[in-house]
């Protein structure tokens, strides 16, 4: 299987990418294309020629399968895509979340909220107490404050 991702760009950046990929760029300086990420691995810079655009790596709310065909008859699965690189204009706001809220198509708009089960609320103090008790039991001890209902 291959490693793949979705590259989502604005229409103005898409025109520049189209010109670059169609070999109509006039000079070798315009033909440079680069993508680099910062230390956190989520934010970065997308470079086309001399122009720099901010980019973010976002997780998709669900896995998207990618297929290719060799004979226009049979499809072969090539990858499960779970991340998207979103390239923005210089003045656009930076997303403050790791997971993209929407899917790739209009029916998947606000997919996490509408289509998936809600995550249960867990009291952090209860989780820490249970974890401590489990570690104590695994070490050969007993439960300290057991509440039997």
Residue pairs with C-beta under 8 A, 6 or more apart in sequence:
1 77
1 78
1 79
1 80
2 66
2 78
2 79
3 79
4 66
4 78
4 79
4 81
5 81
5 83
5 84
5 85
6 60
6 64
6 81
6 83
6 84
6 85
6 104
7 84
7 85
7 87
8 84
8 85
8 86
8 87
9 17
9 46
9 87
10 87
10 88
10 89
12 89
13 46
13 48
13 53
13 87
13 89
16 48
16 49
16 51
17 33
17 48
19 25
20 30
20 31
20 33
20 48
20 49
25 31
25 49
29 49
29 50
30 49
31 49
32 47
32 48
32 49
33 47
33 48
34 45
34 46
34 47
35 44
35 45
35 46
35 47
35 55
35 85
36 44
36 45
36 47
37 43
37 44
37 55
37 57
38 44
41 57
42 56
42 57
42 58
42 98
43 54
43 55
43 56
43 57
43 94
44 54
44 55
44 56
44 57
45 52
45 53
45 54
45 55
46 52
46 53
46 54
46 55
46 85
46 87
47 53
52 90
53 87
53 88
53 89
53 90
54 87
54 88
54 90
54 92
54 94
55 85
55 86
55 87
55 88
56 85
56 86
56 88
56 94
56 95
57 83
57 84
57 85
58 83
58 84
58 85
58 86
58 95
58 97
58 98
58 99
58 100
59 82
59 83
59 84
59 98
59 99
59 100
60 81
60 82
60 83
60 84
60 99
60 100
60 103
60 104
61 99
61 100
61 101
61 102
61 103
61 108
61 111
61 112
61 116
62 103
62 108
62 111
62 115
63 80
63 81
63 82
64 80
64 81
64 82
64 103
64 104
65 77
65 79
65 80
65 81
66 77
66 78
66 79
66 80
66 81
67 75
67 76
67 77
67 78
68 75
68 76
68 78
69 75
69 76
70 76
84 100
84 104
86 95
86 100
88 94
99 112
101 110
101 111
101 112
101 113
102 108
102 109
102 110
102 111
103 109
103 111
108 115
129 145
132 144
133 143
133 144
133 146
136 142
136 143
136 144
137 143
